[in-house]
């Protein structure tokens, strides 16, 4: 049976805490630890904590 309903993924934006630019999209199954992304707008390195 291929008609199993998957729980809908809720997608959200992760915003830069400094300049509030959208950085990355994640869904509600995401778990991040020790992940760093450099913001393209303010050039600061941000630790993604989801
Ligand atoms: Zn920024």
mmCIF file of the protein (N, C-alpha, C, O) and its ligand, coordinates in Angstrom:
data_MODEL
# 
_entry.id   MODEL 
# 
loop_
_entity.id 
_entity.type 
_entity.pdbx_number_of_molecules 
1 polymer     1 
2 non-polymer 1 
# 
_entity_poly.entity_id                      1 
_entity_poly.type                           'polypeptide(L)' 
_entity_poly.nstd_linkage                   no 
_entity_poly.nstd_monomer                   no 
_entity_poly.pdbx_seq_one_letter_code       
;(UNK)(UNK)(UNK)(UNK)(UNK)(UNK)(UNK)(UNK)(UNK)(UNK)(UNK)(UNK)(UNK)(UNK)(UNK)(UNK)
(UNK)(UNK)(UNK)(UNK)(UNK)(UNK)(UNK)(UNK)(UNK)(UNK)(UNK)(UNK)(UNK)(UNK)(UNK)(UNK)
(UNK)(UNK)(UNK)(UNK)(UNK)(UNK)(UNK)(UNK)(UNK)(UNK)(UNK)(UNK)(UNK)(UNK)(UNK)(UNK)
(UNK)(UNK)
;
_entity_poly.pdbx_seq_one_letter_code_can   XXXXXXXXXXXXXXXXXXXXXXXXXXXXXXXXXXXXXXXXXXXXXXXXXX 
_entity_poly.pdbx_strand_id                 A 
# 
loop_
_entity_poly_seq.entity_id 
_entity_poly_seq.num 
_entity_poly_seq.mon_id 
_entity_poly_seq.hetero 
1 1  UNK n 
1 2  UNK n 
1 3  UNK n 
1 4  UNK n 
1 5  UNK n 
1 6  UNK n 
1 7  UNK n 
1 8  UNK n 
1 9  UNK n 
1 10 UNK n 
1 11 UNK n 
1 12 UNK n 
1 13 UNK n 
1 14 UNK n 
1 15 UNK n 
1 16 UNK n 
1 17 UNK n 
1 18 UNK n 
1 19 UNK n 
1 20 UNK n 
1 21 UNK n 
1 22 UNK n 
1 23 UNK n 
1 24 UNK n 
1 25 UNK n 
1 26 UNK n 
1 27 UNK n 
1 28 UNK n 
1 29 UNK n 
1 30 UNK n 
1 31 UNK n 
1 32 UNK n 
1 33 UNK n 
1 34 UNK n 
1 35 UNK n 
1 36 UNK n 
1 37 UNK n 
1 38 UNK n 
1 39 UNK n 
1 40 UNK n 
1 41 UNK n 
1 42 UNK n 
1 43 UNK n 
1 44 UNK n 
1 45 UNK n 
1 46 UNK n 
1 47 UNK n 
1 48 UNK n 
1 49 UNK n 
1 50 UNK n 
# 
loop_
_struct_asym.id 
_struct_asym.entity_id 
A 1 
B 2 
# 
loop_
_chem_comp.id 
_chem_comp.type 
_chem_comp.mon_nstd_flag 
UNK 'L-peptide linking' . 
ZN  non-polymer         . 
# 
_pdbx_entity_nonpoly.entity_id   2 
_pdbx_entity_nonpoly.name        ? 
_pdbx_entity_nonpoly.comp_id     ZN 
# 
_pdbx_nonpoly_scheme.asym_id         B 
_pdbx_nonpoly_scheme.entity_id       2 
_pdbx_nonpoly_scheme.mon_id          ZN 
_pdbx_nonpoly_scheme.ndb_seq_num     1 
_pdbx_nonpoly_scheme.pdb_seq_num     101 
_pdbx_nonpoly_scheme.auth_seq_num    101 
_pdbx_nonpoly_scheme.pdb_mon_id      ZN 
_pdbx_nonpoly_scheme.auth_mon_id     ZN 
_pdbx_nonpoly_scheme.pdb_strand_id   A 
_pdbx_nonpoly_scheme.pdb_ins_code    . 
# 
loop_
_atom_site.group_PDB 
_atom_site.id 
_atom_site.type_symbol 
_atom_site.label_atom_id 
_atom_site.label_alt_id 
_atom_site.label_comp_id 
_atom_site.label_asym_id 
_atom_site.label_entity_id 
_atom_site.label_seq_id 
_atom_site.pdbx_PDB_ins_code 
_atom_site.Cartn_x 
_atom_site.Cartn_y 
_atom_site.Cartn_z 
_atom_site.occupancy 
_atom_site.B_iso_or_equiv 
_atom_site.pdbx_formal_charge 
_atom_site.auth_seq_id 
_atom_site.auth_comp_id 
_atom_site.auth_asym_id 
_atom_site.auth_atom_id 
_atom_site.pdbx_PDB_model_num 
ATOM   1   N  N  . UNK A 1 1  ? 0.848  -1.209 0.000  1.00 0.00 ? 1   UNK A N  1 
ATOM   2   C  CA . UNK A 1 1  ? 0.000  0.000  0.000  1.00 0.00 ? 1   UNK A CA 1 
ATOM   3   C  C  . UNK A 1 1  ? 0.877  1.250  0.000  1.00 0.00 ? 1   UNK A C  1 
ATOM   4   O  O  . UNK A 1 1  ? 1.716  1.444  0.880  1.00 0.00 ? 1   UNK A O  1 
ATOM   5   N  N  . UNK A 1 2  ? 0.661  2.080  -0.999 1.00 0.00 ? 2   UNK A N  1 
ATOM   6   C  CA . UNK A 1 2  ? 1.488  3.283  -1.081 1.00 0.00 ? 2   UNK A CA 1 
ATOM   7   C  C  . UNK A 1 2  ? 0.750  4.518  -0.602 1.00 0.00 ? 2   UNK A C  1 
ATOM   8   O  O  . UNK A 1 2  ? 1.251  5.637  -0.718 1.00 0.00 ? 2   UNK A O  1 
ATOM   9   N  N  . UNK A 1 3  ? -0.422 4.313  -0.074 1.00 0.00 ? 3   UNK A N  1 
ATOM   10  C  CA . UNK A 1 3  ? -1.192 5.502  0.301  1.00 0.00 ? 3   UNK A CA 1 
ATOM   11  C  C  . UNK A 1 3  ? -1.128 5.816  1.797  1.00 0.00 ? 3   UNK A C  1 
ATOM   12  O  O  . UNK A 1 3  ? -2.018 6.451  2.363  1.00 0.00 ? 3   UNK A O  1 
ATOM   13  N  N  . UNK A 1 4  ? -0.061 5.354  2.402  1.00 0.00 ? 4   UNK A N  1 
ATOM   14  C  CA . UNK A 1 4  ? 0.138  5.701  3.808  1.00 0.00 ? 4   UNK A CA 1 
ATOM   15  C  C  . UNK A 1 4  ? 0.353  7.207  3.941  1.00 0.00 ? 4   UNK A C  1 
ATOM   16  O  O  . UNK A 1 4  ? 1.120  7.815  3.194  1.00 0.00 ? 4   UNK A O  1 
ATOM   17  N  N  . UNK A 1 5  ? -0.320 7.767  4.876  1.00 0.00 ? 5   UNK A N  1 
ATOM   18  C  CA . UNK A 1 5  ? -0.176 9.219  5.059  1.00 0.00 ? 5   UNK A CA 1 
ATOM   19  C  C  . UNK A 1 5  ? 1.046  9.522  5.908  1.00 0.00 ? 5   UNK A C  1 
ATOM   20  O  O  . UNK A 1 5  ? 1.167  9.080  7.051  1.00 0.00 ? 5   UNK A O  1 
ATOM   21  N  N  . UNK A 1 6  ? 1.926  10.273 5.324  1.00 0.00 ? 6   UNK A N  1 
ATOM   22  C  CA . UNK A 1 6  ? 3.074  10.729 6.102  1.00 0.00 ? 6   UNK A CA 1 
ATOM   23  C  C  . UNK A 1 6  ? 2.668  11.967 6.889  1.00 0.00 ? 6   UNK A C  1 
ATOM   24  O  O  . UNK A 1 6  ? 1.875  12.781 6.416  1.00 0.00 ? 6   UNK A O  1 
ATOM   25  N  N  . UNK A 1 7  ? 3.207  12.101 8.070  1.00 0.00 ? 7   UNK A N  1 
ATOM   26  C  CA . UNK A 1 7  ? 2.893  13.336 8.801  1.00 0.00 ? 7   UNK A CA 1 
ATOM   27  C  C  . UNK A 1 7  ? 3.438  14.531 8.039  1.00 0.00 ? 7   UNK A C  1 
ATOM   28  O  O  . UNK A 1 7  ? 4.579  14.500 7.578  1.00 0.00 ? 7   UNK A O  1 
ATOM   29  N  N  . UNK A 1 8  ? 2.651  15.570 7.901  1.00 0.00 ? 8   UNK A N  1 
ATOM   30  C  CA . UNK A 1 8  ? 3.109  16.725 7.112  1.00 0.00 ? 8   UNK A CA 1 
ATOM   31  C  C  . UNK A 1 8  ? 4.305  17.401 7.750  1.00 0.00 ? 8   UNK A C  1 
ATOM   32  O  O  . UNK A 1 8  ? 4.337  17.640 8.958  1.00 0.00 ? 8   UNK A O  1 
ATOM   33  N  N  . UNK A 1 9  ? 5.278  17.702 6.925  1.00 0.00 ? 9   UNK A N  1 
ATOM   34  C  CA . UNK A 1 9  ? 6.461  18.375 7.433  1.00 0.00 ? 9   UNK A CA 1 
ATOM   35  C  C  . UNK A 1 9  ? 6.202  19.872 7.465  1.00 0.00 ? 9   UNK A C  1 
ATOM   36  O  O  . UNK A 1 9  ? 5.731  20.476 6.502  1.00 0.00 ? 9   UNK A O  1 
ATOM   37  N  N  . UNK A 1 10 ? 6.523  20.422 8.581  1.00 0.00 ? 10  UNK A N  1 
ATOM   38  C  CA . UNK A 1 10 ? 6.357  21.862 8.721  1.00 0.00 ? 10  UNK A CA 1 
ATOM   39  C  C  . UNK A 1 10 ? 7.703  22.525 8.482  1.00 0.00 ? 10  UNK A C  1 
ATOM   40  O  O  . UNK A 1 10 ? 8.669  22.291 9.209  1.00 0.00 ? 10  UNK A O  1 
ATOM   41  N  N  . UNK A 1 11 ? 7.745  23.346 7.461  1.00 0.00 ? 11  UNK A N  1 
ATOM   42  C  CA . UNK A 1 11 ? 9.018  23.989 7.128  1.00 0.00 ? 11  UNK A CA 1 
ATOM   43  C  C  . UNK A 1 11 ? 9.094  25.378 7.725  1.00 0.00 ? 11  UNK A C  1 
ATOM   44  O  O  . UNK A 1 11 ? 8.142  26.158 7.697  1.00 0.00 ? 11  UNK A O  1 
ATOM   45  N  N  . UNK A 1 12 ? 10.248 25.647 8.256  1.00 0.00 ? 12  UNK A N  1 
ATOM   46  C  CA . UNK A 1 12 ? 10.446 26.957 8.878  1.00 0.00 ? 12  UNK A CA 1 
ATOM   47  C  C  . UNK A 1 12 ? 11.774 27.546 8.435  1.00 0.00 ? 12  UNK A C  1 
ATOM   48  O  O  . UNK A 1 12 ? 12.684 26.826 8.023  1.00 0.00 ? 12  UNK A O  1 
ATOM   49  N  N  . UNK A 1 13 ? 11.866 28.823 8.523  1.00 0.00 ? 13  UNK A N  1 
ATOM   50  C  CA . UNK A 1 13 ? 13.123 29.516 8.259  1.00 0.00 ? 13  UNK A CA 1 
ATOM   51  C  C  . UNK A 1 13 ? 13.892 29.691 9.550  1.00 0.00 ? 13  UNK A C  1 
ATOM   52  O  O  . UNK A 1 13 ? 13.334 29.964 10.612 1.00 0.00 ? 13  UNK A O  1 
ATOM   53  N  N  . UNK A 1 14 ? 15.194 29.522 9.415  1.00 0.00 ? 14  UNK A N  1 
ATOM   54  C  CA . UNK A 1 14 ? 16.073 29.852 10.525 1.00 0.00 ? 14  UNK A CA 1 
ATOM   55  C  C  . UNK A 1 14 ? 16.663 31.223 10.221 1.00 0.00 ? 14  UNK A C  1 
ATOM   56  O  O  . UNK A 1 14 ? 17.278 31.425 9.174  1.00 0.00 ? 14  UNK A O  1 
ATOM   57  N  N  . UNK A 1 15 ? 16.475 32.135 11.119 1.00 0.00 ? 15  UNK A N  1 
ATOM   58  C  CA . UNK A 1 15 ? 16.910 33.515 10.892 1.00 0.00 ? 15  UNK A CA 1 
ATOM   59  C  C  . UNK A 1 15 ? 18.212 33.800 11.609 1.00 0.00 ? 15  UNK A C  1 
ATOM   60  O  O  . UNK A 1 15 ? 18.488 33.257 12.679 1.00 0.00 ? 15  UNK A O  1 
ATOM   61  N  N  . UNK A 1 16 ? 19.001 34.655 11.003 1.00 0.00 ? 16  UNK A N  1 
ATOM   62  C  CA . UNK A 1 16 ? 20.218 35.128 11.648 1.00 0.00 ? 16  UNK A CA 1 
ATOM   63  C  C  . UNK A 1 16 ? 19.835 35.934 12.893 1.00 0.00 ? 16  UNK A C  1 
ATOM   64  O  O  . UNK A 1 16 ? 19.019 36.852 12.809 1.00 0.00 ? 16  UNK A O  1 
ATOM   65  N  N  . UNK A 1 17 ? 20.420 35.596 14.047 1.00 0.00 ? 17  UNK A N  1 
ATOM   66  C  CA . UNK A 1 17 ? 20.062 36.331 15.262 1.00 0.00 ? 17  UNK A CA 1 
ATOM   67  C  C  . UNK A 1 17 ? 20.606 37.766 15.284 1.00 0.00 ? 17  UNK A C  1 
ATOM   68  O  O  . UNK A 1 17 ? 20.189 38.580 16.108 1.00 0.00 ? 17  UNK A O  1 
ATOM   69  N  N  . UNK A 1 18 ? 21.525 38.063 14.385 1.00 0.00 ? 18  UNK A N  1 
ATOM   70  C  CA . UNK A 1 18 ? 22.122 39.404 14.370 1.00 0.00 ? 18  UNK A CA 1 
ATOM   71  C  C  . UNK A 1 18 ? 21.389 40.352 13.425 1.00 0.00 ? 18  UNK A C  1 
ATOM   72  O  O  . UNK A 1 18 ? 21.030 41.466 13.806 1.00 0.00 ? 18  UNK A O  1 
ATOM   73  N  N  . UNK A 1 19 ? 21.169 39.899 12.182 1.00 0.00 ? 19  UNK A N  1 
ATOM   74  C  CA . UNK A 1 19 ? 20.570 40.795 11.196 1.00 0.00 ? 19  UNK A CA 1 
ATOM   75  C  C  . UNK A 1 19 ? 19.207 40.299 10.703 1.00 0.00 ? 19  UNK A C  1 
ATOM   76  O  O  . UNK A 1 19 ? 18.569 40.945 9.871  1.00 0.00 ? 19  UNK A O  1 
ATOM   77  N  N  . UNK A 1 20 ? 18.774 39.169 11.213 1.00 0.00 ? 20  UNK A N  1 
ATOM   78  C  CA . UNK A 1 20 ? 17.448 38.616 10.910 1.00 0.00 ? 20  UNK A CA 1 
ATOM   79  C  C  . UNK A 1 20 ? 17.242 38.283 9.427  1.00 0.00 ? 20  UNK A C  1 
ATOM   80  O  O  . UNK A 1 20 ? 16.127 38.342 8.911  1.00 0.00 ? 20  UNK A O  1 
ATOM   81  N  N  . UNK A 1 21 ? 18.323 37.939 8.772  1.00 0.00 ? 21  UNK A N  1 
ATOM   82  C  CA . UNK A 1 21 ? 18.235 37.433 7.409  1.00 0.00 ? 21  UNK A CA 1 
ATOM   83  C  C  . UNK A 1 21 ? 17.871 35.953 7.458  1.00 0.00 ? 21  UNK A C  1 
ATOM   84  O  O  . UNK A 1 21 ? 18.280 35.232 8.368  1.00 0.00 ? 21  UNK A O  1 
ATOM   85  N  N  . UNK A 1 22 ? 17.099 35.510 6.472  1.00 0.00 ? 22  UNK A N  1 
ATOM   86  C  CA . UNK A 1 22 ? 16.806 34.087 6.378  1.00 0.00 ? 22  UNK A CA 1 
ATOM   87  C  C  . UNK A 1 22 ? 18.081 33.336 6.018  1.00 0.00 ? 22  UNK A C  1 
ATOM   88  O  O  . UNK A 1 22 ? 18.749 33.683 5.045  1.00 0.00 ? 22  UNK A O  1 
ATOM   89  N  N  . UNK A 1 23 ? 18.419 32.323 6.784  1.00 0.00 ? 23  UNK A N  1 
ATOM   90  C  CA . UNK A 1 23 ? 19.675 31.613 6.560  1.00 0.00 ? 23  UNK A CA 1 
ATOM   91  C  C  . UNK A 1 23 ? 19.452 30.237 5.962  1.00 0.00 ? 23  UNK A C  1 
ATOM   92  O  O  . UNK A 1 23 ? 20.072 29.883 4.959  1.00 0.00 ? 23  UNK A O  1 
ATOM   93  N  N  . UNK A 1 24 ? 18.579 29.469 6.566  1.00 0.00 ? 24  UNK A N  1 
ATOM   94  C  CA . UNK A 1 24 ? 18.410 28.089 6.128  1.00 0.00 ? 24  UNK A CA 1 
ATOM   95  C  C  . UNK A 1 24 ? 16.976 27.648 6.420  1.00 0.00 ? 24  UNK A C  1 
ATOM   96  O  O  . UNK A 1 24 ? 16.347 28.123 7.365  1.00 0.00 ? 24  UNK A O  1 
ATOM   97  N  N  . UNK A 1 25 ? 16.476 26.741 5.601  1.00 0.00 ? 25  UNK A N  1 
ATOM   98  C  CA . UNK A 1 25 ? 15.142 26.175 5.827  1.00 0.00 ? 25  UNK A CA 1 
ATOM   99  C  C  . UNK A 1 25 ? 15.296 24.845 6.544  1.00 0.00 ? 25  UNK A C  1 
ATOM   100 O  O  . UNK A 1 25 ? 16.173 24.048 6.211  1.00 0.00 ? 25  UNK A O  1 
ATOM   101 N  N  . UNK A 1 26 ? 14.459 24.613 7.506  1.00 0.00 ? 26  UNK A N  1 
ATOM   102 C  CA . UNK A 1 26 ? 14.479 23.318 8.192  1.00 0.00 ? 26  UNK A CA 1 
ATOM   103 C  C  . UNK A 1 26 ? 13.044 22.876 8.411  1.00 0.00 ? 26  UNK A C  1 
ATOM   104 O  O  . UNK A 1 26 ? 12.122 23.692 8.406  1.00 0.00 ? 26  UNK A O  1 
ATOM   105 N  N  . UNK A 1 27 ? 12.863 21.571 8.603  1.00 0.00 ? 27  UNK A N  1 
ATOM   106 C  CA . UNK A 1 27 ? 11.525 21.094 8.933  1.00 0.00 ? 27  UNK A CA 1 
ATOM   107 C  C  . UNK A 1 27 ? 11.486 20.576 10.364 1.00 0.00 ? 27  UNK A C  1 
ATOM   108 O  O  . UNK A 1 27 ? 12.501 20.545 11.060 1.00 0.00 ? 27  UNK A O  1 
ATOM   109 N  N  . UNK A 1 28 ? 10.312 20.176 10.782 1.00 0.00 ? 28  UNK A N  1 
ATOM   110 C  CA . UNK A 1 28 ? 10.146 19.845 12.196 1.00 0.00 ? 28  UNK A CA 1 
ATOM   111 C  C  . UNK A 1 28 ? 10.796 18.523 12.600 1.00 0.00 ? 28  UNK A C  1 
ATOM   112 O  O  . UNK A 1 28 ? 10.702 18.119 13.759 1.00 0.00 ? 28  UNK A O  1 
ATOM   113 N  N  . UNK A 1 29 ? 11.460 17.838 11.649 1.00 0.00 ? 29  UNK A N  1 
ATOM   114 C  CA . UNK A 1 29 ? 12.209 16.646 12.034 1.00 0.00 ? 29  UNK A CA 1 
ATOM   115 C  C  . UNK A 1 29 ? 13.690 16.957 12.192 1.00 0.00 ? 29  UNK A C  1 
ATOM   116 O  O  . UNK A 1 29 ? 14.475 16.083 12.558 1.00 0.00 ? 29  UNK A O  1 
ATOM   117 N  N  . UNK A 1 30 ? 14.072 18.187 11.919 1.00 0.00 ? 30  UNK A N  1 
ATOM   118 C  CA . UNK A 1 30 ? 15.485 18.556 11.939 1.00 0.00 ? 30  UNK A CA 1 
ATOM   119 C  C  . UNK A 1 30 ? 16.022 18.611 13.360 1.00 0.00 ? 30  UNK A C  1 
ATOM   120 O  O  . UNK A 1 30 ? 15.357 19.060 14.294 1.00 0.00 ? 30  UNK A O  1 
ATOM   121 N  N  . UNK A 1 31 ? 17.259 18.133 13.480 1.00 0.00 ? 31  UNK A N  1 
ATOM   122 C  CA . UNK A 1 31 ? 17.960 18.282 14.745 1.00 0.00 ? 31  UNK A CA 1 
ATOM   123 C  C  . UNK A 1 31 ? 19.382 18.690 14.429 1.00 0.00 ? 31  UNK A C  1 
ATOM   124 O  O  . UNK A 1 31 ? 20.093 17.989 13.709 1.00 0.00 ? 31  UNK A O  1 
ATOM   125 N  N  . UNK A 1 32 ? 19.787 19.797 14.952 1.00 0.00 ? 32  UNK A N  1 
ATOM   126 C  CA . UNK A 1 32 ? 21.118 20.299 14.628 1.00 0.00 ? 32  UNK A CA 1 
ATOM   127 C  C  . UNK A 1 32 ? 21.886 20.570 15.905 1.00 0.00 ? 32  UNK A C  1 
ATOM   128 O  O  . UNK A 1 32 ? 21.360 21.115 16.876 1.00 0.00 ? 32  UNK A O  1 
ATOM   129 N  N  . UNK A 1 33 ? 23.144 20.173 15.872 1.00 0.00 ? 33  UNK A N  1 
ATOM   130 C  CA . UNK A 1 33 ? 24.027 20.425 16.996 1.00 0.00 ? 33  UNK A CA 1 
ATOM   131 C  C  . UNK A 1 33 ? 25.441 20.555 16.438 1.00 0.00 ? 33  UNK A C  1 
ATOM   132 O  O  . UNK A 1 33 ? 25.879 19.731 15.635 1.00 0.00 ? 33  UNK A O  1 
ATOM   133 N  N  . UNK A 1 34 ? 26.125 21.562 16.854 1.00 0.00 ? 34  UNK A N  1 
ATOM   134 C  CA . UNK A 1 34 ? 27.482 21.751 16.364 1.00 0.00 ? 34  UNK A CA 1 
ATOM   135 C  C  . UNK A 1 34 ? 27.539 22.094 14.894 1.00 0.00 ? 34  UNK A C  1 
ATOM   136 O  O  . UNK A 1 34 ? 28.502 21.760 14.205 1.00 0.00 ? 34  UNK A O  1 
ATOM   137 N  N  . UNK A 1 35 ? 26.502 22.764 14.414 1.00 0.00 ? 35  UNK A N  1 
ATOM   138 C  CA . UNK A 1 35 ? 26.450 23.147 12.999 1.00 0.00 ? 35  UNK A CA 1 
ATOM   139 C  C  . UNK A 1 35 ? 26.598 24.665 12.903 1.00 0.00 ? 35  UNK A C  1 
ATOM   140 O  O  . UNK A 1 35 ? 25.865 25.424 13.538 1.00 0.00 ? 35  UNK A O  1 
ATOM   141 N  N  . UNK A 1 36 ? 27.564 25.079 12.095 1.00 0.00 ? 36  UNK A N  1 
ATOM   142 C  CA . UNK A 1 36 ? 27.840 26.515 11.990 1.00 0.00 ? 36  UNK A CA 1 
ATOM   143 C  C  . UNK A 1 36 ? 27.664 26.990 10.558 1.00 0.00 ? 36  UNK A C  1 
ATOM   144 O  O  . UNK A 1 36 ? 28.127 26.344 9.618  1.00 0.00 ? 36  UNK A O  1 
ATOM   145 N  N  . UNK A 1 37 ? 27.011 28.091 10.402 1.00 0.00 ? 37  UNK A N  1 
ATOM   146 C  CA . UNK A 1 37 ? 26.808 28.673 9.080  1.00 0.00 ? 37  UNK A CA 1 
ATOM   147 C  C  . UNK A 1 37 ? 27.179 30.144 9.153  1.00 0.00 ? 37  UNK A C  1 
ATOM   148 O  O  . UNK A 1 37 ? 26.840 30.848 10.104 1.00 0.00 ? 37  UNK A O  1 
ATOM   149 N  N  . UNK A 1 38 ? 27.881 30.584 8.126  1.00 0.00 ? 38  UNK A N  1 
ATOM   150 C  CA . UNK A 1 38 ? 28.260 31.982 8.081  1.00 0.00 ? 38  UNK A CA 1 
ATOM   151 C  C  . UNK A 1 38 ? 27.163 32.767 7.374  1.00 0.00 ? 38  UNK A C  1 
ATOM   152 O  O  . UNK A 1 38 ? 26.772 32.445 6.252  1.00 0.00 ? 38  UNK A O  1 
ATOM   153 N  N  . UNK A 1 39 ? 26.682 33.784 8.038  1.00 0.00 ? 39  UNK A N  1 
ATOM   154 C  CA . UNK A 1 39 ? 25.634 34.616 7.455  1.00 0.00 ? 39  UNK A CA 1 
ATOM   155 C  C  . UNK A 1 39 ? 26.220 35.431 6.308  1.00 0.00 ? 39  UNK A C  1 
ATOM   156 O  O  . UNK A 1 39 ? 27.265 36.067 6.446  1.00 0.00 ? 39  UNK A O  1 
ATOM   157 N  N  . UNK A 1 40 ? 25.520 35.398 5.165  1.00 0.00 ? 40  UNK A N  1 
ATOM   158 C  CA . UNK A 1 40 ? 26.024 36.118 3.994  1.00 0.00 ? 40  UNK A CA 1 
ATOM   159 C  C  . UNK A 1 40 ? 25.841 37.621 4.133  1.00 0.00 ? 40  UNK A C  1 
ATOM   160 O  O  . UNK A 1 40 ? 26.536 38.399 3.480  1.00 0.00 ? 40  UNK A O  1 
ATOM   161 N  N  . UNK A 1 41 ? 24.927 38.021 4.966  1.00 0.00 ? 41  UNK A N  1 
ATOM   162 C  CA . UNK A 1 41 ? 24.639 39.448 5.083  1.00 0.00 ? 41  UNK A CA 1 
ATOM   163 C  C  . UNK A 1 41 ? 25.572 40.136 6.072  1.00 0.00 ? 41  UNK A C  1 
ATOM   164 O  O  . UNK A 1 41 ? 26.190 41.148 5.742  1.00 0.00 ? 41  UNK A O  1 
ATOM   165 N  N  . UNK A 1 42 ? 25.676 39.597 7.272  1.00 0.00 ? 42  UNK A N  1 
ATOM   166 C  CA . UNK A 1 42 ? 26.489 40.278 8.285  1.00 0.00 ? 42  UNK A CA 1 
ATOM   167 C  C  . UNK A 1 42 ? 27.828 39.595 8.514  1.00 0.00 ? 42  UNK A C  1 
ATOM   168 O  O  . UNK A 1 42 ? 28.619 40.049 9.340  1.00 0.00 ? 42  UNK A O  1 
ATOM   169 N  N  . UNK A 1 43 ? 28.094 38.494 7.784  1.00 0.00 ? 43  UNK A N  1 
ATOM   170 C  CA . UNK A 1 43 ? 29.379 37.783 7.808  1.00 0.00 ? 43  UNK A CA 1 
ATOM   171 C  C  . UNK A 1 43 ? 29.715 37.187 9.170  1.00 0.00 ? 43  UNK A C  1 
ATOM   172 O  O  . UNK A 1 43 ? 30.873 36.872 9.442  1.00 0.00 ? 43  UNK A O  1 
ATOM   173 N  N  . UNK A 1 44 ? 28.723 37.033 10.013 1.00 0.00 ? 44  UNK A N  1 
ATOM   174 C  CA . UNK A 1 44 ? 28.997 36.422 11.313 1.00 0.00 ? 44  UNK A CA 1 
ATOM   175 C  C  . UNK A 1 44 ? 28.717 34.932 11.250 1.00 0.00 ? 44  UNK A C  1 
ATOM   176 O  O  . UNK A 1 44 ? 27.862 34.467 10.497 1.00 0.00 ? 44  UNK A O  1 
ATOM   177 N  N  . UNK A 1 45 ? 29.460 34.203 12.060 1.00 0.00 ? 45  UNK A N  1 
ATOM   178 C  CA . UNK A 1 45 ? 29.268 32.764 12.102 1.00 0.00 ? 45  UNK A CA 1 
ATOM   179 C  C  . UNK A 1 45 ? 28.214 32.456 13.152 1.00 0.00 ? 45  UNK A C  1 
ATOM   180 O  O  . UNK A 1 45 ? 28.305 32.899 14.297 1.00 0.00 ? 45  UNK A O  1 
ATOM   181 N  N  . UNK A 1 46 ? 27.218 31.691 12.742 1.00 0.00 ? 46  UNK A N  1 
ATOM   182 C  CA . UNK A 1 46 ? 26.094 31.420 13.629 1.00 0.00 ? 46  UNK A CA 1 
ATOM   183 C  C  . UNK A 1 46 ? 26.025 29.932 13.900 1.00 0.00 ? 46  UNK A C  1 
ATOM   184 O  O  . UNK A 1 46 ? 26.140 29.126 12.977 1.00 0.00 ? 46  UNK A O  1 
ATOM   185 N  N  . UNK A 1 47 ? 25.842 29.562 15.140 1.00 0.00 ? 47  UNK A N  1 
ATOM   186 C  CA . UNK A 1 47 ? 25.625 28.170 15.462 1.00 0.00 ? 47  UNK A CA 1 
ATOM   187 C  C  . UNK A 1 47 ? 24.136 27.875 15.331 1.00 0.00 ? 47  UNK A C  1 
ATOM   188 O  O  . UNK A 1 47 ? 23.302 28.520 15.966 1.00 0.00 ? 47  UNK A O  1 
ATOM   189 N  N  . UNK A 1 48 ? 23.815 26.876 14.483 1.00 0.00 ? 48  UNK A N  1 
ATOM   190 C  CA . UNK A 1 48 ? 22.415 26.496 14.284 1.00 0.00 ? 48  UNK A CA 1 
ATOM   191 C  C  . UNK A 1 48 ? 22.026 25.559 15.407 1.00 0.00 ? 48  UNK A C  1 
ATOM   192 O  O  . UNK A 1 48 ? 22.621 24.494 15.571 1.00 0.00 ? 48  UNK A O  1 
ATOM   193 N  N  . UNK A 1 49 ? 21.053 25.944 16.162 1.00 0.00 ? 49  UNK A N  1 
ATOM   194 C  CA . UNK A 1 49 ? 20.546 25.086 17.232 1.00 0.00 ? 49  UNK A CA 1 
ATOM   195 C  C  . UNK A 1 49 ? 19.060 24.893 17.018 1.00 0.00 ? 49  UNK A C  1 
ATOM   196 O  O  . UNK A 1 49 ? 18.264 25.820 17.173 1.00 0.00 ? 49  UNK A O  1 
ATOM   197 N  N  . UNK A 1 50 ? 18.700 23.664 16.656 1.00 0.00 ? 50  UNK A N  1 
ATOM   198 C  CA . UNK A 1 50 ? 17.305 23.374 16.408 1.00 0.00 ? 50  UNK A CA 1 
ATOM   199 C  C  . UNK A 1 50 ? 16.871 22.280 17.385 1.00 0.00 ? 50  UNK A C  1 
ATOM   200 O  O  . UNK A 1 50 ? 15.714 21.861 17.367 1.00 0.00 ? 50  UNK A O  1 
HETATM 201 ZN ZN . ZN  B 2 .  ? 23.367 37.987 9.760  1.00 0.00 ? 101 ZN  A ZN 1 
# 
